[in-house]
Amino acid sequence: MKAEIVKFVREACARYGMEAIYIPDGDVYSLMYKGKAVQNFNTQQFMTFPKTQRMKEYMPLIKIGLARNLNEMHKSQFYLPRHNGIKIC
């Protein structure tokens, strides 16, 4: 886990009431809202996308609806097993 990414993830979690885990197998950071996936990214994707823009996109993703964002209508499919990764916040 990179300290820069962990700092950003903790700020996002505090601001929007999300929780986050890190899965070391694929170097994946997963941000969730009440157990539902909001965004997954790896280190390379994080470094290529501006942090300020990424932070601005979380509230619309949560407000629009996570199921609609992922083009699925069955909300129960998006619950992630939280025990599979290292809890960040």
C-alpha positions as CSV (number, residue, x, y, z in Angstrom):
1,M,0.0,0.0,0.0
2,K,1.3,3.4,-0.9
3,A,1.1,6.1,1.7
4,E,-0.2,8.7,-0.8
5,I,-3.1,6.5,-1.8
6,V,-4.0,5.5,1.7
7,K,-4.1,9.2,2.7
8,F,-6.4,10.0,-0.2
9,V,-8.7,7.0,0.6
10,R,-9.0,8.0,4.2
11,E,-9.9,11.5,3.3
12,A,-12.6,10.3,0.8
13,C,-14.0,7.9,3.4
14,A,-14.2,10.6,6.1
15,R,-15.9,13.0,3.6
16,Y,-18.4,10.7,2.1
17,G,-19.0,8.0,4.8
18,M,-17.4,5.2,2.8
19,E,-15.2,2.4,3.8
20,A,-12.2,1.0,2.0
21,I,-10.2,-2.2,1.7
22,Y,-6.9,-3.1,-0.1
23,I,-6.6,-6.5,-1.8
24,P,-2.8,-7.2,-2.2
25,D,-3.2,-10.0,-4.8
26,G,-4.1,-7.6,-7.6
27,D,-3.0,-4.4,-6.0
28,V,-6.6,-3.2,-5.8
29,Y,-8.1,-0.5,-3.7
30,S,-11.9,-0.9,-3.2
31,L,-14.1,1.9,-1.9
32,M,-17.5,0.9,-0.7
33,Y,-20.6,2.7,0.6
34,K,-22.6,0.5,3.0
35,G,-20.9,-2.6,1.5
36,K,-21.7,-1.7,-2.1
37,A,-18.8,-1.0,-4.6
38,V,-18.3,2.6,-5.5
39,Q,-14.9,2.4,-7.2
40,N,-12.1,0.0,-7.6
41,F,-8.7,1.0,-8.8
42,N,-5.0,0.0,-8.7
43,T,-1.9,2.0,-8.2
44,Q,-1.3,2.7,-11.9
45,Q,-4.9,3.9,-12.4
46,F,-4.7,6.1,-9.4
47,M,-1.6,7.9,-10.6
48,T,-3.0,8.6,-14.1
49,F,-6.3,10.1,-13.0
50,P,-6.2,13.6,-11.2
51,K,-7.0,13.2,-7.5
52,T,-9.2,16.3,-7.4
53,Q,-11.4,15.0,-10.2
54,R,-11.6,11.6,-8.6
55,M,-12.8,13.1,-5.3
56,K,-15.5,15.2,-7.1
57,E,-17.0,12.1,-8.7
58,Y,-17.8,10.2,-5.5
59,M,-20.9,12.1,-4.5
60,P,-22.6,11.8,-7.9
61,L,-21.8,8.1,-8.0
62,I,-23.4,7.7,-4.6
63,K,-26.4,9.9,-5.4
64,I,-27.2,8.4,-8.8
65,G,-27.3,5.0,-7.4
66,L,-24.7,2.3,-7.5
67,A,-26.8,-0.2,-9.4
68,R,-27.6,2.2,-12.1
69,N,-23.9,3.3,-12.4
70,L,-22.8,-0.2,-13.0
71,N,-25.6,-0.9,-15.5
72,E,-27.2,-3.6,-13.4
73,M,-30.6,-3.6,-11.8
74,H,-30.0,-6.2,-9.1
75,K,-28.4,-4.3,-6.2
76,S,-27.7,-7.5,-4.2
77,Q,-24.9,-8.4,-6.7
78,F,-22.7,-5.5,-5.7
79,Y,-22.0,-6.5,-2.1
80,L,-18.3,-7.1,-1.7
81,P,-16.9,-9.6,0.9
82,R,-15.1,-7.2,3.3
83,H,-13.0,-9.9,4.9
84,N,-11.0,-10.6,1.7
85,G,-8.8,-7.6,2.0
86,I,-6.9,-5.4,4.4
87,K,-9.2,-2.8,5.9
88,I,-7.9,0.8,5.4
89,C,-10.8,2.7,7.0
